[in-house]
Amino acid sequence: MKFTAAAIAAAAAFLPLIEGHLFMNMPGTYRQGDPMPPLDPSGSNFPCSITDFSQADGDGPTLSPGQAGPAIKLSGTAVHSGGSCQISITYDQPPNKNSVWKVMKSFQGGCPIDVQGNLPGGGDPTTNALPPLQYTVPEGLPGGKATIAWTWFNRSGNREMYMRCHKATVNGNGNQGAFDALPDMFVANIATRDCKVPEGINVKFPNPGQQVQGSGDGNPTGGQCGASGPSGPLSGPPSNPPPPPPQQKAPVRPPAPVSGGACSEGQRECNGSSWSMCANGIMVNMGPLAAGTDCSTVMKRGIRFSSAHMAKRAL
């Protein structure tokens, strides 16, 4: 078989593309030609790095809540010094830009493999199997058709977000609350988010969830990196947060009458809870009002106490 110069040049140009990306080798994987690129910086092919979900390798596996899920199998040589990744789920099949993605497990460092740079090239990189990523399906999830995503933030190379997805069915009888309680999938390095992952770090996710492997060594930068909020791209820059509610000022109580100070014999003072009376030119705190009485009662001049009693209160 003879090859033209143009055919050889085209094949040579295609080889770096093959070596430049990782492949998901799972039943039900959504594909739109190979090699599949990272997410476009504009976010136009979010989610799953494709725009046409009509091609998939079957219906995908069945997941049982509380049990080990089917390990995510990847292949390739362009591992970009590892990094951090997540395994997430949505109940949209196929997913769309408004799908809600929830994290099942986070790998903070060493994902998909802990090496410096890339693996040696040569041969077909799609056959170079990487260590499978194990996870447990969270308990309490409802049953139904779902999509599972693997998202990756490489430690070295271009600042990108990789996303591969496969179809699945959840065999559960839980409720929506268990799904809603999971943290939102982390999204960064695309134009519809201000959040960025700097080069050279294994990013620590703001909310990695309960299943976490590794501790990471660096934080994302910018806005919209928080642990909550919508998990898909946003339509524009973040809006200004609403102003905090006005603080309620505590009511000012009049000071309690105290002993001491010059006064007129028999003079009384009352603040609604305790009262004082003047004896020998000194205000004497008489203590709290008795049950069933108020200031109008103690202010009556008919109340009298012996000198001995007043002297004792003044001590």
Secondary structure, DSSP 8 states (H G I E B T S, - for coil): ----HHHHHHHHHHHHHHHTS-EE--TTBB-SSSS-----TT-TTTTTT-S-TT-BSSS--EE-TTSB---B-EE-S--TT-EEEEEEEES-SS--TT---EEEEEEESS-S---SS-----S-GGG-B---B--B--TT-EEEEEEEEEEEEESSSS---EEEEEEEEEEEE--HHHHHTS-B----SSTT---B--TT--B--SS--S-EE---SB--BSSS-SSSS-SS--SSS---------------------S-S---TT-EEE-SSEEEEEETTEEEEEEE--TT--HHHHTSTT----HHHHHHHH-
